[in-house]
Structure formats: C-alpha cells, structure tokens
Amino acid sequence: MKFTDHKISTWLTFAFGTLVLLSLASGGMALKQLSAVQAELKVVVTDNNVKTKINNDLSEATHIVSRVIRTIVLLDDTAAKEREMAKVVKARESYAKQWEALQKFPASEAGQAIRAKTLQAAETARPLNTKVMELGLAGKGPEAIALLMSEAGPAVTRWQEAIDENLALQEANNQKQYEEAQANYLVARNLLIASSVLSVLLATLLGWLITRGLVGSLGAEPGDAAALAQGVAAGDLSARIDIRPGDSTSMMAQLKAMQDSLAQ
C-alpha cells in the first residue's frame, strides 16, 4: 500500500488513534491492577487489623481474669477480694463485647473453626474460673489452688491458645494480602513500563513512516517544494530540480515535467 493511496489526514488519524488506543488499553490494565492493590490494602486495614485488635483485647481480658483469680486465692482480706472481683466482672464484660464485635466479621473456614474452638474453650474454662473464685472468697484456699492447678489453669491455657491461634491466622492473612498486593503492583508497574516503551517505539515508527511517505510524495522537503512551486508560478524556469532516480509520481517530478514543458 502506497502512502498516496490515502489522505494525510487518514494517516495522521491512524497514527494518533493507535497511540491513543494503546495508552487507554495500558492505562485501563494498570488501573485494574491498582484497584486490586487497593482492595488488598482495604482488607488489611478494615478487616485483618481490626480482627487482630479484637483478638488482642480478648487475650488481655482472659489474662486479667487469670491474674485476678490467683490474687483472690492468695488474699486474706475480704474487702480486697471484692475489689478484685470487680476487675473480673469488668474484664468479662469487655470480653463479651469484643466477642460480639468479632462475630460481625465474616470468617474463612479456618477462621470459623478457630472461633468454634475458642468458644468451646471459653465455655469450659469460665465455670472452672468461677468455681475457683468462689472457693477463694469462701476462704477455702487449698481447695481453690488445687482446682486452679488441676483443671482451671489448663483450661484457661487452652482458651488462650485458641485466641493466639486466631491472632496467628490474622497475621498469616496480612502476609498473604501483602504478597498479593505486591504482585499486583509489580504487574501494574511492568504494564506501564512496557506500554511506555511500546508507545515510544510505535510513535517513532509511525512518525518515520509518515515522514517517509510525505517526503516520498513531495519528492523533497515541504519548504523546498513550496519554494520551487512559487518560482515556477512566477515564471522562473531556471531553477534546477533534482529528483530521485525512477521518481515519476512525486510532486517534484510533476513540477519538473511542468517546468520542462513550459520551457519548451
């Protein structure tokens, strides 16, 4: 296909249209990957991190109850024991509030299994803790210590381990989201780099083709062709017109033919 088969406007429209389409395509793909990065970060901030905080609060409430129970068993003063019991009530209220908040978040199959394990451990340990405190308040220290060491303590340990398992799950989820966000970022970066390089190469190629086609159609630089045409139009037939070997179709070739005809 020759350059002269189409208008200059067609060639320019094709060249710039191709570059625009390439830019839009690369931009669209990059935005898609960046949206994926944003989604991963949103999960980290609004889901995983919130669950981590809730589980930390659950763990802290469990630790408070565990520490207070030991204090109650060791104390002899009734008023002091009552003050410690108030801490238990407050910690249990905090635990119940945080547990309810955790249930509002969706969980994976693994997360659901850990929640069920935590609930079961809590239901096992809480009555034992209460029994130890009752024995301590009643002044039955040896019995309270025996129950604490044999049943209540190990039950609380299992409870705490279930909460720690949930914390480990959230940390693993955060790591996974980070890796996925990093991968999507790299894809977006590589797309932008590749499209930029391709755009430069394509622009260079199209520019060269259009320039070559224009010069081929004119037979010379546009300024030289215009000056020669003006000279011929003014009656100056002395200008030398150099054309490429075999060129019989360019504007310069036609001007030379017209110059020769007028000179004759």
BAVEXLUM-458980 format. One record per residue (C-alpha): z negated, y negated, x. Coordinates in steps of 0.2 Angstrom, whole numbers, padded with zeros to 4 digits, always signed. Example, Ala and Ser with C-alpha at 12.3 -4.5 7.8 and 13.67 -1.06 7.14 Angstrom:
<sites>
-0039+0022+0062 -0036+0005+0068 
</sites>
This chain:
<sites>
+0000+0000+0000 +0005-0017+0007 -0005-0032+0007 +0008-0041-0003 +0008-0029-0017 -0007-0038-0024 -0013-0056-0025 -0025-0063-0013 -0037-0066-0027 -0037-0047-0031 -0040-0043-0013 -0055-0055-0012 -0062-0049-0028 -0061-0031-0022 -0069-0035-0006 -0083-0046-0013 -0085-0034-0028 -0088-0019-0016 -0101-0028-0006 -0110-0034-0022 -0110-0017-0029 -0116-0009-0013 -0130-0022-0012 -0135-0019-0030 -0135+0000-0028 -0145-0001-0012 -0157-0013-0020 -0159-0003-0035 -0163+0013-0025 -0175+0003-0014 -0184-0004-0029 -0186+0013-0036 -0194+0020-0021 -0205+0004-0020 -0210+0007-0038 -0216+0024-0033 -0226+0017-0019 -0234+0005-0032 -0238+0020-0044 -0246+0030-0030 -0257+0015-0025 -0262+0012-0043 -0268+0030-0044 -0278+0027-0028 -0286+0011-0034 -0288+0014-0053 -0291+0032-0053 -0297+0041-0037 -0308+0027-0031 -0316+0025-0047 -0320+0043-0049 -0326+0043-0031 -0339+0029-0035 -0344+0038-0051 -0347+0054-0042 -0357+0044-0028 -0368+0037-0042 -0370+0055-0050 -0375+0061-0032 -0388+0046-0030 -0396+0049-0047 -0398+0068-0043 -0406+0063-0026 -0418+0051-0034 -0424+0064-0046 -0426+0077-0032 -0436+0065-0021 -0447+0059-0036 -0451+0077-0041 -0458+0081-0023 -0468+0064-0024 -0475+0069-0041 -0480+0086-0034 -0489+0078-0019 -0498+0064-0028 -0515+0065-0035 -0516+0048-0044 -0511+0050-0062 -0505+0032-0064 -0494+0034-0048 -0487+0049-0055 -0482+0040-0071 -0474+0026-0061 -0463+0040-0053 -0459+0047-0069 -0452+0031-0075 -0440+0032-0060 -0434+0049-0066 -0431+0043-0083 -0420+0028-0076 -0411+0040-0065 -0407+0052-0079 -0401+0038-0090 -0389+0032-0075 -0383+0050-0073 -0379+0052-0091 -0370+0035-0092 -0359+0039-0076 -0356+0057-0083 -0349+0050-0099 -0338+0037-0089 -0331+0052-0079 -0325+0061-0094 -0314+0047-0099 -0303+0050-0084 -0290+0064-0085 -0293+0078-0073 -0282+0091-0065 -0285+0110-0067 -0296+0110-0051 -0305+0094-0057 -0309+0102-0074 -0316+0117-0066 -0327+0107-0054 -0333+0097-0069 -0337+0113-0079 -0346+0119-0063 -0356+0103-0061 -0361+0103-0080 -0367+0121-0079 -0377+0117-0063 -0385+0102-0071 -0390+0112-0087 -0398+0125-0076 -0407+0113-0064 -0413+0100-0076 -0425+0111-0086 -0432+0118-0070 -0435+0100-0063 -0444+0095-0079 -0455+0110-0078 -0460+0106-0060 -0464+0088-0065 -0474+0094-0080 -0484+0106-0068 -0486+0091-0056 -0493+0079-0070 -0505+0093-0076 -0512+0094-0058 -0505+0111-0055 -0498+0108-0038 -0497+0125-0031 -0488+0132-0046 -0476+0116-0046 -0472+0119-0027 -0469+0137-0030 -0457+0134-0044 -0449+0120-0034 -0446+0131-0019 -0440+0146-0028 -0430+0140-0042 -0429+0121-0045 -0424+0117-0027 -0410+0129-0025 -0403+0125-0042 -0403+0106-0038 -0394+0111-0021 -0380+0120-0031 -0379+0105-0043 -0377+0093-0028 -0364+0104-0020 -0354+0104-0036 -0354+0085-0036 -0350+0085-0017 -0335+0096-0021 -0329+0084-0034 -0330+0070-0020 -0320+0081-0008 -0307+0083-0022 -0305+0064-0024 -0304+0062-0005 -0290+0075-0004 -0281+0066-0019 -0282+0050-0010 -0275+0058+0006 -0261+0066-0005 -0257+0049-0013 -0257+0040+0003 -0244+0053+0011 -0233+0052-0005 -0233+0033-0004 -0230+0033+0015 -0215+0045+0012 -0208+0034-0002 -0210+0018+0009 -0200+0027+0023 -0186+0031+0011 -0185+0013+0004 -0185+0006+0022 -0172+0018+0028 -0161+0014+0012 -0162-0004+0016 -0158-0002+0034 -0144+0010+0030 -0137-0001+0017 -0138-0017+0028 -0129-0008+0042 -0116-0001+0030 -0114-0019+0022 -0111-0027+0039 -0098-0013+0044 -0089-0014+0027 -0089-0033+0027 -0082-0033+0045 -0068-0020+0040 -0063-0029+0024 -0063-0046+0032 -0052-0039+0046 -0040-0030+0033 -0039-0046+0023 -0036-0057+0038 -0023-0045+0045 -0015-0044+0028 -0014-0063+0026 -0008-0066+0044 +0005-0052+0041 +0011-0060+0025 +0012-0078+0033 +0019-0072+0050 +0007-0084+0059 -0009-0094+0057 -0010-0103+0040 -0011-0120+0049 +0005-0116+0059 +0014-0110+0044 +0009-0126+0034 +0015-0137+0048 +0031-0129+0050 +0035-0129+0032 +0031-0148+0031 +0043-0151+0046 +0057-0141+0038 +0054-0150+0021 +0055-0167+0031 +0072-0161+0038 +0066-0157+0056 +0076-0141+0060 +0072-0142+0079 +0055-0133+0078 +0055-0116+0086 +0050-0102+0075 +0044-0086+0084 +0042-0071+0073 +0036-0054+0076 +0049-0040+0080 +0055-0032+0065 +0047-0045+0053 +0059-0050+0039 +0047-0052+0025 +0034-0064+0030 +0034-0082+0026 +0038-0087+0044 +0053-0076+0043 +0059-0084+0027 +0056-0101+0035 +0066-0096+0050 +0080-0090+0039 +0080-0106+0029 +0080-0116+0045 +0095-0107+0052 +0104-0108+0035 +0101-0127+0034 +0106-0129+0052 +0122-0121+0049 
</sites>
